Amino acid sequence: MRLLLVEDDTMIGEAVQELLRAEHHAVDWARSGPQADAALAAQRYDLVLLDLGLPGRDGLHVLRALRARRDRTPVLITTARDAVAQRVQGLDAGADDYLLKPFDMDELLARIRALARRAGGRSDEVYESGGVRIQPATREASVDGQPVTLSAREWAVLEPLLARPGAVLSRVQLEDKLYGWGEEISSNAVEVYVHGLRKKLGAGLIVTVRGVGYMLPRAAGPAA
């Protein structure tokens, strides 16, 4: 997934960014309210981690502006503001969840996974199609019950495709899952990772839609 981390505390921001990248997410880090506004206006994200006490513009204003544009990107507020009234205010402004600082990193990851499932209309932690099965919580993948080892970026390409069988994702959409700000994008990166996935999971699993992108058929056959 591509995530926007909105956090002005350098120590917290660095720790969370490192954690999320270790979990194979592409992470952009905004350190002020105006920077968060600009990022959200320019880029689609799978989820936003939003601090409230930000320089330039408060996080609640960022959230309200996002929802005013009818943007339903999941938002997880992470803040030290622990009064019940403040939590209610954040949820009423359109946040999907609320996590108080200091938080446990495992709980943060669990809440991110839960919000991602909710946004995708899923209740379980497993994606499966054509004999291929992945478990995002444990980063385990298998083909017909046999474990398969995927690289971080192979996983980043496979997960959004497997989460939405039948949906065509463009090369640009898949690149968004691979790279955050400041990371160099190879011109054929997606093609390379799709090729690797086909070798590991079966040549017929990922379909190329010429001139459009890639997809997993809704009723994919067993992986070869």
DOTORVO-735840 format. One record per residue (C-alpha): residue number from 1; residue in three letters; x, y, z. Coordinates in steps of 0.5 Angstrom, whole numbers, padded with zeros to 4 digits, always signed. Layout:
# DOTORVO-735840
<rec><i>NUM</i><aa>ALA</aa><x>X</x><y>Y</y><z>Z</z></rec>
...
***
This chain:
# DOTORVO-735840
<rec><i>1</i><aa>MET</aa><x>+0000</x><y>+0000</y><z>+0000</z></rec>
<rec><i>2</i><aa>ARG</aa><x>+0002</x><y>+0007</y><z>-0001</z></rec>
<rec><i>3</i><aa>LEU</aa><x>+0001</x><y>+0011</y><z>+0006</z></rec>
<rec><i>4</i><aa>LEU</aa><x>+0002</x><y>+0018</y><z>+0008</z></rec>
<rec><i>5</i><aa>LEU</aa><x>+0005</x><y>+0019</y><z>+0014</z></rec>
<rec><i>6</i><aa>VAL</aa><x>+0003</x><y>+0026</y><z>+0017</z></rec>
<rec><i>7</i><aa>GLU</aa><x>+0008</x><y>+0028</y><z>+0023</z></rec>
<rec><i>8</i><aa>ASP</aa><x>+0012</x><y>+0033</y><z>+0026</z></rec>
<rec><i>9</i><aa>ASP</aa><x>+0016</x><y>+0030</y><z>+0031</z></rec>
<rec><i>10</i><aa>THR</aa><x>+0022</x><y>+0027</y><z>+0028</z></rec>
<rec><i>11</i><aa>MET</aa><x>+0024</x><y>+0022</y><z>+0032</z></rec>
<rec><i>12</i><aa>ILE</aa><x>+0017</x><y>+0019</y><z>+0032</z></rec>
<rec><i>13</i><aa>GLY</aa><x>+0016</x><y>+0020</y><z>+0024</z></rec>
<rec><i>14</i><aa>GLU</aa><x>+0023</x><y>+0016</y><z>+0023</z></rec>
<rec><i>15</i><aa>ALA</aa><x>+0021</x><y>+0010</y><z>+0027</z></rec>
<rec><i>16</i><aa>VAL</aa><x>+0014</x><y>+0010</y><z>+0024</z></rec>
<rec><i>17</i><aa>GLN</aa><x>+0017</x><y>+0011</y><z>+0017</z></rec>
<rec><i>18</i><aa>GLU</aa><x>+0022</x><y>+0005</y><z>+0018</z></rec>
<rec><i>19</i><aa>LEU</aa><x>+0017</x><y>+0001</y><z>+0021</z></rec>
<rec><i>20</i><aa>LEU</aa><x>+0012</x><y>+0002</y><z>+0015</z></rec>
<rec><i>21</i><aa>ARG</aa><x>+0018</x><y>+0001</y><z>+0010</z></rec>
<rec><i>22</i><aa>ALA</aa><x>+0020</x><y>-0006</y><z>+0013</z></rec>
<rec><i>23</i><aa>GLU</aa><x>+0013</x><y>-0008</y><z>+0012</z></rec>
<rec><i>24</i><aa>HIS</aa><x>+0013</x><y>-0007</y><z>+0005</z></rec>
<rec><i>25</i><aa>HIS</aa><x>+0009</x><y>+0000</y><z>+0004</z></rec>
<rec><i>26</i><aa>ALA</aa><x>+0011</x><y>+0006</y><z>+0000</z></rec>
<rec><i>27</i><aa>VAL</aa><x>+0011</x><y>+0012</y><z>+0005</z></rec>
<rec><i>28</i><aa>ASP</aa><x>+0011</x><y>+0019</y><z>+0004</z></rec>
<rec><i>29</i><aa>TRP</aa><x>+0012</x><y>+0023</y><z>+0010</z></rec>
<rec><i>30</i><aa>ALA</aa><x>+0009</x><y>+0030</y><z>+0011</z></rec>
<rec><i>31</i><aa>ARG</aa><x>+0011</x><y>+0034</y><z>+0017</z></rec>
<rec><i>32</i><aa>SER</aa><x>+0006</x><y>+0040</y><z>+0017</z></rec>
<rec><i>33</i><aa>GLY</aa><x>-0001</x><y>+0041</y><z>+0015</z></rec>
<rec><i>34</i><aa>PRO</aa><x>+0000</x><y>+0045</y><z>+0009</z></rec>
<rec><i>35</i><aa>GLN</aa><x>+0005</x><y>+0040</y><z>+0006</z></rec>
<rec><i>36</i><aa>ALA</aa><x>+0000</x><y>+0034</y><z>+0008</z></rec>
<rec><i>37</i><aa>ASP</aa><x>-0006</x><y>+0038</y><z>+0004</z></rec>
<rec><i>38</i><aa>ALA</aa><x>-0001</x><y>+0039</y><z>-0002</z></rec>
<rec><i>39</i><aa>ALA</aa><x>+0000</x><y>+0031</y><z>-0002</z></rec>
<rec><i>40</i><aa>LEU</aa><x>-0007</x><y>+0029</y><z>-0001</z></rec>
<rec><i>41</i><aa>ALA</aa><x>-0009</x><y>+0034</y><z>-0007</z></rec>
<rec><i>42</i><aa>ALA</aa><x>-0003</x><y>+0031</y><z>-0011</z></rec>
<rec><i>43</i><aa>GLN</aa><x>-0003</x><y>+0024</y><z>-0010</z></rec>
<rec><i>44</i><aa>ARG</aa><x>-0008</x><y>+0018</y><z>-0008</z></rec>
<rec><i>45</i><aa>TYR</aa><x>-0006</x><y>+0014</y><z>-0002</z></rec>
<rec><i>46</i><aa>ASP</aa><x>-0009</x><y>+0008</y><z>+0001</z></rec>
<rec><i>47</i><aa>LEU</aa><x>-0009</x><y>+0010</y><z>+0008</z></rec>
<rec><i>48</i><aa>VAL</aa><x>-0007</x><y>+0017</y><z>+0012</z></rec>
<rec><i>49</i><aa>LEU</aa><x>-0003</x><y>+0017</y><z>+0019</z></rec>
<rec><i>50</i><aa>LEU</aa><x>-0005</x><y>+0024</y><z>+0021</z></rec>
<rec><i>51</i><aa>ASP</aa><x>-0002</x><y>+0027</y><z>+0027</z></rec>
<rec><i>52</i><aa>LEU</aa><x>-0007</x><y>+0033</y><z>+0030</z></rec>
<rec><i>53</i><aa>GLY</aa><x>-0002</x><y>+0038</y><z>+0033</z></rec>
<rec><i>54</i><aa>LEU</aa><x>+0002</x><y>+0040</y><z>+0026</z></rec>
<rec><i>55</i><aa>PRO</aa><x>+0005</x><y>+0047</y><z>+0024</z></rec>
<rec><i>56</i><aa>GLY</aa><x>+0002</x><y>+0051</y><z>+0019</z></rec>
<rec><i>57</i><aa>ARG</aa><x>-0005</x><y>+0048</y><z>+0020</z></rec>
<rec><i>58</i><aa>ASP</aa><x>-0008</x><y>+0043</y><z>+0025</z></rec>
<rec><i>59</i><aa>GLY</aa><x>-0009</x><y>+0036</y><z>+0023</z></rec>
<rec><i>60</i><aa>LEU</aa><x>-0017</x><y>+0037</y><z>+0024</z></rec>
<rec><i>61</i><aa>HIS</aa><x>-0017</x><y>+0042</y><z>+0019</z></rec>
<rec><i>62</i><aa>VAL</aa><x>-0013</x><y>+0038</y><z>+0014</z></rec>
<rec><i>63</i><aa>LEU</aa><x>-0018</x><y>+0032</y><z>+0015</z></rec>
<rec><i>64</i><aa>ARG</aa><x>-0024</x><y>+0037</y><z>+0014</z></rec>
<rec><i>65</i><aa>ALA</aa><x>-0021</x><y>+0039</y><z>+0008</z></rec>
<rec><i>66</i><aa>LEU</aa><x>-0020</x><y>+0032</y><z>+0005</z></rec>
<rec><i>67</i><aa>ARG</aa><x>-0027</x><y>+0030</y><z>+0007</z></rec>
<rec><i>68</i><aa>ALA</aa><x>-0030</x><y>+0036</y><z>+0004</z></rec>
<rec><i>69</i><aa>ARG</aa><x>-0027</x><y>+0034</y><z>-0003</z></rec>
<rec><i>70</i><aa>ARG</aa><x>-0031</x><y>+0028</y><z>-0002</z></rec>
<rec><i>71</i><aa>ASP</aa><x>-0025</x><y>+0024</y><z>-0001</z></rec>
<rec><i>72</i><aa>ARG</aa><x>-0026</x><y>+0017</y><z>+0003</z></rec>
<rec><i>73</i><aa>THR</aa><x>-0019</x><y>+0015</y><z>+0004</z></rec>
<rec><i>74</i><aa>PRO</aa><x>-0018</x><y>+0012</y><z>+0011</z></rec>
<rec><i>75</i><aa>VAL</aa><x>-0015</x><y>+0016</y><z>+0016</z></rec>
<rec><i>76</i><aa>LEU</aa><x>-0012</x><y>+0014</y><z>+0023</z></rec>
<rec><i>77</i><aa>ILE</aa><x>-0011</x><y>+0019</y><z>+0027</z></rec>
<rec><i>78</i><aa>THR</aa><x>-0005</x><y>+0019</y><z>+0032</z></rec>
<rec><i>79</i><aa>THR</aa><x>-0004</x><y>+0024</y><z>+0037</z></rec>
<rec><i>80</i><aa>ALA</aa><x>-0003</x><y>+0025</y><z>+0044</z></rec>
<rec><i>81</i><aa>ARG</aa><x>-0009</x><y>+0029</y><z>+0045</z></rec>
<rec><i>82</i><aa>ASP</aa><x>-0013</x><y>+0024</y><z>+0050</z></rec>
<rec><i>83</i><aa>ALA</aa><x>-0019</x><y>+0028</y><z>+0052</z></rec>
<rec><i>84</i><aa>VAL</aa><x>-0025</x><y>+0024</y><z>+0050</z></rec>
<rec><i>85</i><aa>ALA</aa><x>-0028</x><y>+0031</y><z>+0047</z></rec>
<rec><i>86</i><aa>GLN</aa><x>-0022</x><y>+0031</y><z>+0043</z></rec>
<rec><i>87</i><aa>ARG</aa><x>-0023</x><y>+0024</y><z>+0040</z></rec>
<rec><i>88</i><aa>VAL</aa><x>-0030</x><y>+0025</y><z>+0039</z></rec>
<rec><i>89</i><aa>GLN</aa><x>-0028</x><y>+0031</y><z>+0035</z></rec>
<rec><i>90</i><aa>GLY</aa><x>-0023</x><y>+0028</y><z>+0031</z></rec>
<rec><i>91</i><aa>LEU</aa><x>-0028</x><y>+0022</y><z>+0029</z></rec>
<rec><i>92</i><aa>ASP</aa><x>-0034</x><y>+0027</y><z>+0028</z></rec>
<rec><i>93</i><aa>ALA</aa><x>-0029</x><y>+0030</y><z>+0023</z></rec>
<rec><i>94</i><aa>GLY</aa><x>-0029</x><y>+0024</y><z>+0019</z></rec>
<rec><i>95</i><aa>ALA</aa><x>-0023</x><y>+0020</y><z>+0022</z></rec>
<rec><i>96</i><aa>ASP</aa><x>-0024</x><y>+0012</y><z>+0021</z></rec>
<rec><i>97</i><aa>ASP</aa><x>-0020</x><y>+0011</y><z>+0027</z></rec>
<rec><i>98</i><aa>TYR</aa><x>-0016</x><y>+0014</y><z>+0033</z></rec>
<rec><i>99</i><aa>LEU</aa><x>-0010</x><y>+0012</y><z>+0036</z></rec>
<rec><i>100</i><aa>LEU</aa><x>-0007</x><y>+0015</y><z>+0042</z></rec>
<rec><i>101</i><aa>LYS</aa><x>+0001</x><y>+0017</y><z>+0043</z></rec>
<rec><i>102</i><aa>PRO</aa><x>+0005</x><y>+0013</y><z>+0046</z></rec>
<rec><i>103</i><aa>PHE</aa><x>+0003</x><y>+0007</y><z>+0042</z></rec>
<rec><i>104</i><aa>ASP</aa><x>+0005</x><y>+0000</y><z>+0041</z></rec>
<rec><i>105</i><aa>MET</aa><x>+0008</x><y>-0001</y><z>+0034</z></rec>
<rec><i>106</i><aa>ASP</aa><x>+0004</x><y>-0008</y><z>+0033</z></rec>
<rec><i>107</i><aa>GLU</aa><x>-0002</x><y>-0005</y><z>+0035</z></rec>
<rec><i>108</i><aa>LEU</aa><x>-0001</x><y>+0001</y><z>+0030</z></rec>
<rec><i>109</i><aa>LEU</aa><x>+0000</x><y>-0004</y><z>+0024</z></rec>
<rec><i>110</i><aa>ALA</aa><x>-0006</x><y>-0008</y><z>+0026</z></rec>
<rec><i>111</i><aa>ARG</aa><x>-0010</x><y>-0002</y><z>+0026</z></rec>
<rec><i>112</i><aa>ILE</aa><x>-0007</x><y>-0001</y><z>+0019</z></rec>
<rec><i>113</i><aa>ARG</aa><x>-0009</x><y>-0008</y><z>+0017</z></rec>
<rec><i>114</i><aa>ALA</aa><x>-0016</x><y>-0007</y><z>+0020</z></rec>
<rec><i>115</i><aa>LEU</aa><x>-0017</x><y>+0000</y><z>+0016</z></rec>
<rec><i>116</i><aa>ALA</aa><x>-0015</x><y>-0003</y><z>+0009</z></rec>
<rec><i>117</i><aa>ARG</aa><x>-0020</x><y>-0009</y><z>+0010</z></rec>
<rec><i>118</i><aa>ARG</aa><x>-0025</x><y>-0005</y><z>+0012</z></rec>
<rec><i>119</i><aa>ALA</aa><x>-0024</x><y>+0000</y><z>+0006</z></rec>
<rec><i>120</i><aa>GLY</aa><x>-0024</x><y>-0006</y><z>+0001</z></rec>
<rec><i>121</i><aa>GLY</aa><x>-0030</x><y>-0009</y><z>+0004</z></rec>
<rec><i>122</i><aa>ARG</aa><x>-0027</x><y>-0015</y><z>+0007</z></rec>
<rec><i>123</i><aa>SER</aa><x>-0027</x><y>-0018</y><z>+0014</z></rec>
<rec><i>124</i><aa>ASP</aa><x>-0022</x><y>-0023</y><z>+0014</z></rec>
<rec><i>125</i><aa>GLU</aa><x>-0014</x><y>-0023</y><z>+0013</z></rec>
<rec><i>126</i><aa>VAL</aa><x>-0013</x><y>-0027</y><z>+0007</z></rec>
<rec><i>127</i><aa>TYR</aa><x>-0013</x><y>-0026</y><z>+0000</z></rec>
<rec><i>128</i><aa>GLU</aa><x>-0014</x><y>-0032</y><z>-0005</z></rec>
<rec><i>129</i><aa>SER</aa><x>-0015</x><y>-0033</y><z>-0012</z></rec>
<rec><i>130</i><aa>GLY</aa><x>-0013</x><y>-0039</y><z>-0017</z></rec>
<rec><i>131</i><aa>GLY</aa><x>-0009</x><y>-0043</y><z>-0012</z></rec>
<rec><i>132</i><aa>VAL</aa><x>-0005</x><y>-0037</y><z>-0009</z></rec>
<rec><i>133</i><aa>ARG</aa><x>-0006</x><y>-0035</y><z>-0002</z></rec>
<rec><i>134</i><aa>ILE</aa><x>-0003</x><y>-0029</y><z>+0002</z></rec>
<rec><i>135</i><aa>GLN</aa><x>-0004</x><y>-0027</y><z>+0009</z></rec>
<rec><i>136</i><aa>PRO</aa><x>-0002</x><y>-0019</y><z>+0010</z></rec>
<rec><i>137</i><aa>ALA</aa><x>-0001</x><y>-0020</y><z>+0018</z></rec>
<rec><i>138</i><aa>THR</aa><x>+0004</x><y>-0025</y><z>+0017</z></rec>
<rec><i>139</i><aa>ARG</aa><x>+0007</x><y>-0024</y><z>+0010</z></rec>
<rec><i>140</i><aa>GLU</aa><x>+0006</x><y>-0031</y><z>+0008</z></rec>
<rec><i>141</i><aa>ALA</aa><x>+0005</x><y>-0033</y><z>+0001</z></rec>
<rec><i>142</i><aa>SER</aa><x>+0003</x><y>-0040</y><z>-0002</z></rec>
<rec><i>143</i><aa>VAL</aa><x>+0001</x><y>-0043</y><z>-0008</z></rec>
<rec><i>144</i><aa>ASP</aa><x>-0003</x><y>-0050</y><z>-0008</z></rec>
<rec><i>145</i><aa>GLY</aa><x>-0001</x><y>-0050</y><z>+0000</z></rec>
<rec><i>146</i><aa>GLN</aa><x>+0006</x><y>-0050</y><z>-0002</z></rec>
<rec><i>147</i><aa>PRO</aa><x>+0010</x><y>-0044</y><z>+0001</z></rec>
<rec><i>148</i><aa>VAL</aa><x>+0013</x><y>-0039</y><z>-0003</z></rec>
<rec><i>149</i><aa>THR</aa><x>+0018</x><y>-0033</y><z>-0002</z></rec>
<rec><i>150</i><aa>LEU</aa><x>+0017</x><y>-0026</y><z>-0005</z></rec>
<rec><i>151</i><aa>SER</aa><x>+0021</x><y>-0020</y><z>-0005</z></rec>
<rec><i>152</i><aa>ALA</aa><x>+0018</x><y>-0014</y><z>-0001</z></rec>
<rec><i>153</i><aa>ARG</aa><x>+0017</x><y>-0011</y><z>-0008</z></rec>
<rec><i>154</i><aa>GLU</aa><x>+0014</x><y>-0017</y><z>-0011</z></rec>
<rec><i>155</i><aa>TRP</aa><x>+0009</x><y>-0017</y><z>-0005</z></rec>
<rec><i>156</i><aa>ALA</aa><x>+0007</x><y>-0010</y><z>-0006</z></rec>
<rec><i>157</i><aa>VAL</aa><x>+0005</x><y>-0011</y><z>-0013</z></rec>
<rec><i>158</i><aa>LEU</aa><x>+0001</x><y>-0018</y><z>-0012</z></rec>
<rec><i>159</i><aa>GLU</aa><x>-0003</x><y>-0015</y><z>-0006</z></rec>
<rec><i>160</i><aa>PRO</aa><x>-0007</x><y>-0010</y><z>-0009</z></rec>
<rec><i>161</i><aa>LEU</aa><x>-0008</x><y>-0014</y><z>-0015</z></rec>
<rec><i>162</i><aa>LEU</aa><x>-0010</x><y>-0020</y><z>-0011</z></rec>
<rec><i>163</i><aa>ALA</aa><x>-0014</x><y>-0016</y><z>-0006</z></rec>
<rec><i>164</i><aa>ARG</aa><x>-0019</x><y>-0014</y><z>-0012</z></rec>
<rec><i>165</i><aa>PRO</aa><x>-0019</x><y>-0019</y><z>-0017</z></rec>
<rec><i>166</i><aa>GLY</aa><x>-0022</x><y>-0017</y><z>-0024</z></rec>
<rec><i>167</i><aa>ALA</aa><x>-0020</x><y>-0010</y><z>-0023</z></rec>
<rec><i>168</i><aa>VAL</aa><x>-0015</x><y>-0007</y><z>-0028</z></rec>
<rec><i>169</i><aa>LEU</aa><x>-0009</x><y>-0003</y><z>-0025</z></rec>
<rec><i>170</i><aa>SER</aa><x>-0004</x><y>+0001</y><z>-0029</z></rec>
<rec><i>171</i><aa>ARG</aa><x>+0003</x><y>+0001</y><z>-0029</z></rec>
<rec><i>172</i><aa>VAL</aa><x>+0003</x><y>+0008</y><z>-0025</z></rec>
<rec><i>173</i><aa>GLN</aa><x>-0002</x><y>+0005</y><z>-0020</z></rec>
<rec><i>174</i><aa>LEU</aa><x>+0003</x><y>-0001</y><z>-0018</z></rec>
<rec><i>175</i><aa>GLU</aa><x>+0009</x><y>+0004</y><z>-0018</z></rec>
<rec><i>176</i><aa>ASP</aa><x>+0005</x><y>+0008</y><z>-0013</z></rec>
<rec><i>177</i><aa>LYS</aa><x>+0005</x><y>+0002</y><z>-0009</z></rec>
<rec><i>178</i><aa>LEU</aa><x>+0013</x><y>+0001</y><z>-0010</z></rec>
<rec><i>179</i><aa>TYR</aa><x>+0016</x><y>+0008</y><z>-0009</z></rec>
<rec><i>180</i><aa>GLY</aa><x>+0015</x><y>+0014</y><z>-0004</z></rec>
<rec><i>181</i><aa>TRP</aa><x>+0018</x><y>+0021</y><z>-0005</z></rec>
<rec><i>182</i><aa>GLY</aa><x>+0025</x><y>+0021</y><z>-0007</z></rec>
<rec><i>183</i><aa>GLU</aa><x>+0026</x><y>+0014</y><z>-0009</z></rec>
<rec><i>184</i><aa>GLU</aa><x>+0028</x><y>+0013</y><z>-0016</z></rec>
<rec><i>185</i><aa>ILE</aa><x>+0023</x><y>+0009</y><z>-0020</z></rec>
<rec><i>186</i><aa>SER</aa><x>+0026</x><y>+0005</y><z>-0026</z></rec>
<rec><i>187</i><aa>SER</aa><x>+0022</x><y>+0005</y><z>-0032</z></rec>
<rec><i>188</i><aa>ASN</aa><x>+0021</x><y>-0002</y><z>-0033</z></rec>
<rec><i>189</i><aa>ALA</aa><x>+0020</x><y>-0004</y><z>-0025</z></rec>
<rec><i>190</i><aa>VAL</aa><x>+0013</x><y>-0006</y><z>-0025</z></rec>
<rec><i>191</i><aa>GLU</aa><x>+0014</x><y>-0011</y><z>-0031</z></rec>
<rec><i>192</i><aa>VAL</aa><x>+0020</x><y>-0014</y><z>-0028</z></rec>
<rec><i>193</i><aa>TYR</aa><x>+0016</x><y>-0016</y><z>-0021</z></rec>
<rec><i>194</i><aa>VAL</aa><x>+0011</x><y>-0018</y><z>-0025</z></rec>
<rec><i>195</i><aa>HIS</aa><x>+0015</x><y>-0023</y><z>-0029</z></rec>
<rec><i>196</i><aa>GLY</aa><x>+0018</x><y>-0025</y><z>-0022</z></rec>
<rec><i>197</i><aa>LEU</aa><x>+0011</x><y>-0027</y><z>-0020</z></rec>
<rec><i>198</i><aa>ARG</aa><x>+0009</x><y>-0031</y><z>-0026</z></rec>
<rec><i>199</i><aa>LYS</aa><x>+0015</x><y>-0035</y><z>-0025</z></rec>
<rec><i>200</i><aa>LYS</aa><x>+0014</x><y>-0036</y><z>-0018</z></rec>
<rec><i>201</i><aa>LEU</aa><x>+0006</x><y>-0037</y><z>-0018</z></rec>
<rec><i>202</i><aa>GLY</aa><x>+0004</x><y>-0039</y><z>-0025</z></rec>
<rec><i>203</i><aa>ALA</aa><x>+0005</x><y>-0036</y><z>-0032</z></rec>
<rec><i>204</i><aa>GLY</aa><x>-0003</x><y>-0035</y><z>-0032</z></rec>
<rec><i>205</i><aa>LEU</aa><x>-0004</x><y>-0032</y><z>-0026</z></rec>
<rec><i>206</i><aa>ILE</aa><x>-0003</x><y>-0024</y><z>-0027</z></rec>
<rec><i>207</i><aa>VAL</aa><x>-0006</x><y>-0022</y><z>-0034</z></rec>
<rec><i>208</i><aa>THR</aa><x>-0003</x><y>-0017</y><z>-0038</z></rec>
<rec><i>209</i><aa>VAL</aa><x>-0009</x><y>-0012</y><z>-0041</z></rec>
<rec><i>210</i><aa>ARG</aa><x>-0005</x><y>-0009</y><z>-0047</z></rec>
<rec><i>211</i><aa>GLY</aa><x>-0005</x><y>-0001</y><z>-0046</z></rec>
<rec><i>212</i><aa>VAL</aa><x>-0008</x><y>-0001</y><z>-0040</z></rec>
<rec><i>213</i><aa>GLY</aa><x>-0005</x><y>-0005</y><z>-0034</z></rec>
<rec><i>214</i><aa>TYR</aa><x>-0005</x><y>-0012</y><z>-0030</z></rec>
<rec><i>215</i><aa>MET</aa><x>-0011</x><y>-0016</y><z>-0027</z></rec>
<rec><i>216</i><aa>LEU</aa><x>-0012</x><y>-0022</y><z>-0024</z></rec>
<rec><i>217</i><aa>PRO</aa><x>-0018</x><y>-0025</y><z>-0027</z></rec>
<rec><i>218</i><aa>ARG</aa><x>-0024</x><y>-0026</y><z>-0022</z></rec>
<rec><i>219</i><aa>ALA</aa><x>-0024</x><y>-0034</y><z>-0023</z></rec>
<rec><i>220</i><aa>ALA</aa><x>-0017</x><y>-0035</y><z>-0024</z></rec>
<rec><i>221</i><aa>GLY</aa><x>-0015</x><y>-0042</y><z>-0025</z></rec>
<rec><i>222</i><aa>PRO</aa><x>-0010</x><y>-0046</y><z>-0021</z></rec>
<rec><i>223</i><aa>ALA</aa><x>-0003</x><y>-0044</y><z>-0021</z></rec>
<rec><i>224</i><aa>ALA</aa><x>+0001</x><y>-0048</y><z>-0026</z></rec>
***
